[in-house]
């Protein structure tokens, strides 16, 4: 993502901790990599479908994690 400020640092940290790349997350969400980067940069918004899917992906990788909306977004 370059040098842009992360809008979702907890989400980025959890993805890194679990070894989930942005490329693989985009594939799991069924969106393109550029579309995911736009959402992460705040150029476009995450949909409710995106957010719930991300929570489920993280929970599947680590059922003990804190994946609340307040924490991730």
N, C-alpha and C positions, 0 to 999 in steps of 0.2 A: 504494500500500500504506500510505499514511499515515505515521505517525511510529513504527511498530513497528520494532524492531531486526531487521535482515535476518539470517536464519539461514544463508543461502548467498550471502555477498557476492561471491564469485568468479563464481558463476552469474549473479547480477544484473549484474555488470560486463561479462561476456561477452555477455549478451543485449543490453545497452545499446550496447556497441561494435559489434555486428553489426546494430543497428537492429531487433531482434526484440522486440516488445512482449509483455507478459503476456497480452493478449487474443489475439494471434496465436499465441503458444505454446500457450495453452489449446486453441485450435482445432486446431492441429497434433497435439496429444496426444489430441484427441477427448474432452476433459473441459470442464466449465463453468468460467467465470472464477472464480466463488466456490470451486469445488473446488481450482483451482490456488492461489488465495490461501491457502486452509487449509493446503495442503501447504507453501507457502513460509513460512507463519507457524509451522509445526510443530504445528498442531492435528491434522493427519492426516499420514500418511507417504507418501512417494513409493514407488511399487511398482518392482520391478525393470524392468518393462515401461516405466514412465515414464522411469526413469533412462537406460535404453539408447536410448529414443526421443529424449530430450533430447541425448544425446551425438551421435546420428546427425544430428539437426537442426543442431547447431552445426558438425559436421564438414562437412556439405553447404554451409553458408554460408562456412566458412573451413577448408580442409583442412590448414592449417599450425598451427592452434591447439592448445593443450594442454587437452584435454578429458577428462582422467582423473577417475575417481571421487574420488580424494584431493583434486584441485584444485577440482572443482565442488561437491562435497558434503562 
